């Protein structure tokens, strides 16, 4: 192979790897509270960290309380960094909760999940 061909092939390979990294879905890599963790209430700080940037204006965090239907509430969230969403939830009573999240990644894809946790 000649040098020009190798250089072009390497450039194409690097471009494809860079593009796949830049367009990765947002995957949850860390959460507070962690899944199935028991935390002390009544106030709980929630922090969700993703592997890529998320759009905080089009992302949501919802809390489902112990009685499932009547305790659903939209949680106001903030984005301290491009890949993190945080919020503080106040006045929680003891019981089981589910934190549901939905984020819009920079690649335009929506990912979602839920984190069950307990409040003591």
ZIQUIHU-V353225 format. One record per helix or strand of 3 or more residues. SS is the DSSP state (~ for helix, > for strand). FROM is the first residue (numbers start at 0). TO is the last residue. If there is no record, write none. Layout:
SS | FROM | TO
SS | FROM | TO
This chain:
~ | 2 | 21
> | 27 | 31
> | 43 | 49
~ | 55 | 57
> | 59 | 63
> | 72 | 74
> | 77 | 80
> | 83 | 88
> | 94 | 104
> | 109 | 118
